[in-house]
Structures are given as C-alpha cells and as structure tokens.
C-alpha cells in the first residue's frame, strides 16, 4: 500500500464514513462554517473521522486516526443561517499528525491507496456475495419489506465498502472494517460477521414464528 500526504480539515463525527457512501450534514457551528468556507475555496474536500473522545458539538473531539476523505457534492444555505452539505466518501486516510485544534481540527494525513489491481480470490468474493445476499433477504423479510436480490458492485473493493455500509454493526465494529488494509482482509472479516449475524437472525425468525403459532 502506497500513499501521499496532504493537510486536511477534519470533521470528527459519531459515524463511520466509507468510500462511496453518501453523507448528509447540517452545519451550524461557527467553526464548521469557517471550515466549510475554506474547503470551498480549496478542493471541496475534508476528512471524516469517528470520534474517539469528546462530542460532535462544543470543544474539539479526538478522532480515530483512520478516516475517509469526503468531497462536497452540494452545499445549500437553509433557514437559521445553517448549511446543508451533501458529501460523498472518496478515499481512506491515516492521520500522521494533528496540526491544528482550533477553531477546527486539521491534520497532516496519508492518503491510503488501495490498489485496484489487488488480486482478490474469486472464491472469497462469491462466498461473501452469497452470505450478504442471505443476510439481506433475512433482514428484509423480518422487517416486512419486499425481498429481492440486492444490487452489488462488481469491484471487490467497492463490494467490501458496500457491505460495510449495510451491516448492522456498532461504531467500533464499523471502524474496524474501515481500518482493514485491503479488500481481501475486509471481505474476509465481513464473511465472518455475516455468518454469525445470519445465524442470529435465523434464530430470531424462528422465535417469532413460534410466538405467532403459540398465540393461535
């Protein structure tokens, strides 16, 4: 894995953003309005990192070192001198050094280049696609939604991020997937998670069915 460095404004949030994922934001704090202006004057990019310590509002929060570069696709001013920002995750980064804490956090970061030419085993891709499809069908069925085949990316790297976005995990679990260093390792981790989660969902479904029949 190779990379290059740049200085990046950081937006610590209680969310994990993956490359390819959309992120809607409402900006109302003065420090982030300033950050927004600076980003728009540059290349419309900023970093999103899960908060390790602190909170989204108020003083500076300590972010995890691995996050995702977000690119602003749309910026709209809304009522109350707030801004709505539609952003999209582009590329992972690793913080090398926090260079600024006020008025907002900024850092020197290494942009992580996950090569498109990575040789991901076909068997791993096929097995993970099958496991996610099963997980998706069970989840949608339990929620009472229409059950069909999910539309999945062809690229193993994009697939690994798509699955990570759609797994029902806590934030540390999502962060652990973001920090995986390759599509292969991420897909393998997701396959393990999907096997466990699908088994648990099947158990819950069986309990639901037993409960319905016992009331008849």
JOBELWO-V336147 format. One record per residue. SS is DSSP state (2 for helix, 1 for strand, 0 for the rest). PSI is psi in whole degrees, 0 to 359 (* if undefined). BURIAL is + if it has 24 or more other C-alpha atoms within 12 Angstrom, else -. Layout:
((SS,PSI,BURIAL) (SS,PSI,BURIAL))
//
This chain:
((0,126,-) (1,172,-) (1,170,-) (1,165,-) (1,156,-) (1,164,+) (1,137,+) (1,129,+) (1,141,+) (1,140,+) (1,93,+) (1,130,+) (1,163,+) (0,54,+) (0,158,+) (0,122,+) (0,133,+) (0,151,+) (0,135,+) (0,348,+) (0,143,+) (1,147,+) (1,109,+) (1,137,-) (1,144,+) (1,123,+) (1,123,+) (0,339,-) (0,143,-) (2,323,-) (2,324,+) (2,337,+) (2,319,+) (2,316,-) (2,318,+) (2,315,+) (2,316,-) (2,321,-) (2,319,+) (2,331,-) (2,344,-) (0,245,-) (0,18,-) (0,25,+) (1,143,+) (1,167,+) (1,140,+) (1,124,+) (1,143,+) (1,139,+) (1,128,+) (1,316,-) (1,139,-) (0,196,-) (0,167,-) (0,326,+) (0,140,-) (0,226,-) (0,172,-) (0,140,+) (0,148,+) (1,119,+) (1,158,+) (0,155,+) (0,338,+) (1,125,+) (1,196,+) (1,134,+) (1,129,+) (1,140,+) (1,130,+) (1,123,+) (1,332,-) (1,139,-) (1,126,-) (1,136,-) (1,132,-) (1,178,-) (0,143,-) (0,23,-) (0,42,-) (1,167,-) (1,137,+) (1,128,+) (1,125,+) (1,117,-) (1,163,+) (1,134,+) (1,136,+) (1,312,+) (1,143,+) (1,156,+) (1,164,+) (1,130,+) (1,126,+) (1,318,-) (1,132,+) (1,121,+) (1,349,-) (1,135,-) (0,332,-) (0,150,-) (0,343,-) (0,166,+) (0,138,+) (1,157,+) (1,155,+) (1,127,+) (1,155,+) (1,122,+) (1,124,+) (1,122,+) (1,101,+) (0,105,+) (0,135,-) (0,344,-) (0,12,-) (0,133,-) (0,89,-) (0,129,+) (0,131,-) (2,323,-) (2,322,-) (2,317,+) (2,312,+) (2,318,-) (2,320,-) (2,319,+) (2,316,+) (2,318,-) (2,320,+) (2,321,+) (2,318,+) (2,314,+) (2,317,+) (2,314,+) (2,317,+) (2,316,+) (2,312,+) (2,321,-) (2,318,-) (2,330,-) (0,356,-) (0,15,-) (0,173,-) (0,133,-) (0,120,-) (0,184,-) (0,132,-) (0,148,-) (0,120,-) (0,147,-) (0,153,-) (0,324,-) (0,131,-) (2,323,+) (2,311,+) (2,323,+) (2,317,+) (2,322,+) (2,321,+) (2,315,+) (2,318,+) (2,321,+) (2,325,+) (2,358,+) (0,140,+) (0,86,-) (0,159,-) (0,171,-) (2,318,-) (2,324,-) (2,318,-) (2,317,+) (2,321,+) (2,323,+) (2,320,+) (2,324,+) (0,352,+) (0,138,+) (0,358,+) (0,163,+) (2,323,+) (2,311,+) (2,327,+) (2,316,+) (2,321,+) (2,317,+) (2,320,+) (2,323,+) (2,318,+) (2,316,-) (2,315,+) (2,322,+) (2,316,+) (2,314,-) (2,321,+) (2,321,+) (2,319,-) (2,320,-) (2,321,+) (2,320,-) (2,317,-) (2,321,-) (2,319,-) (2,320,-) (2,321,-) (2,316,-) (2,318,-) (2,321,-) (2,321,-) (2,315,-) (2,327,-) (2,339,-) (0,352,-) (0,*,-))
//
